[in-house]
Amino acid sequence: MFTINVDKECGCFRKSSYDNNMGFESKDDALIQAQLMVNHMNTKFCQTHEFMLSENGQNFSIAMHPRQKASSGGCCGGGHCS
């Protein structure tokens, strides 16, 4: 049994049609579904977080990290450019 686990469920995940700890008989099926989920979550969710996929044996884990804010105007946002 191969499992897709979402480490932390954000509000967007809880509102989505996805389920946590989904099980699959086939590794290929689990990997394809996990990749589809990560792609969807990174493009369609609110953009507050970034989602990354990792594999550990029979488990595929989707981790959530704060999304890096894009710098604007060449400033790194460190407060010393003004």
C-alpha positions as CSV (number, residue, x, y, z in Angstrom):
1,M,0.0,0.0,0.0
2,F,1.4,3.4,-1.0
3,T,0.1,6.5,0.8
4,I,0.0,10.2,0.1
5,N,0.3,12.2,3.3
6,V,-0.1,16.0,3.6
7,D,2.0,17.1,6.5
8,K,0.0,20.2,7.4
9,E,-3.6,20.8,6.2
10,C,-4.0,24.5,5.4
11,G,-7.4,26.1,4.9
12,C,-7.3,25.7,1.2
13,F,-6.5,22.0,1.5
14,R,-9.4,21.5,3.9
15,K,-11.8,23.3,1.5
16,S,-10.6,21.2,-1.5
17,S,-11.8,17.9,-2.7
18,Y,-8.6,16.2,-1.7
19,D,-8.3,13.7,1.2
20,N,-5.3,13.3,3.4
21,N,-3.6,9.8,3.8
22,M,-5.0,8.5,0.5
23,G,-3.9,4.9,-0.2
24,F,-3.0,3.3,-3.5
25,E,-2.1,-0.3,-4.5
26,S,0.3,1.0,-7.2
27,K,3.3,3.1,-6.7
28,D,2.9,4.7,-10.1
29,D,-0.8,5.6,-9.3
30,A,0.3,7.2,-6.0
31,L,3.1,9.2,-7.6
32,I,0.9,10.5,-10.4
33,Q,-1.8,11.6,-8.0
34,A,0.7,13.2,-5.6
35,Q,2.3,15.1,-8.5
36,L,-1.1,16.3,-9.7
37,M,-2.0,17.4,-6.2
38,V,1.2,19.4,-5.7
39,N,0.8,21.0,-9.1
40,H,-2.8,22.0,-8.4
41,M,-2.0,23.2,-4.9
42,N,0.9,25.3,-6.0
43,T,-1.1,26.9,-8.9
44,K,-4.7,27.1,-7.7
45,F,-4.5,27.6,-3.9
46,C,-4.2,31.1,-2.3
47,Q,-0.5,31.4,-2.9
48,T,0.4,31.8,0.8
49,H,2.2,28.5,0.8
50,E,4.4,26.4,-1.5
51,F,3.9,22.7,-1.5
52,M,6.8,20.2,-2.1
53,L,6.7,16.4,-2.7
54,S,9.1,13.9,-1.2
55,E,9.2,10.1,-1.2
56,N,10.1,7.9,1.7
57,G,9.6,4.2,1.0
58,Q,5.9,3.6,0.4
59,N,4.9,7.1,1.5
60,F,4.7,10.2,-0.6
61,S,4.7,13.3,1.6
62,I,3.5,16.8,0.7
63,A,5.1,19.4,2.9
64,M,3.9,23.0,3.2
65,H,6.3,26.0,3.4
66,P,5.7,29.7,3.5
67,R,5.9,31.1,-0.1
68,Q,8.9,33.4,-0.7
69,K,7.7,36.9,-1.5
70,A,8.9,38.2,-4.9
71,S,11.2,41.2,-4.6
72,S,10.3,44.2,-6.5
73,G,12.4,47.0,-8.1
74,G,15.6,45.2,-7.4
75,C,15.3,45.6,-3.6
76,C,15.8,42.5,-1.5
77,G,13.4,43.8,1.2
78,G,16.1,44.0,3.8
79,G,15.2,47.6,4.6
80,H,18.5,49.1,3.6
81,C,17.7,50.2,0.1
82,S,15.7,53.4,0.9
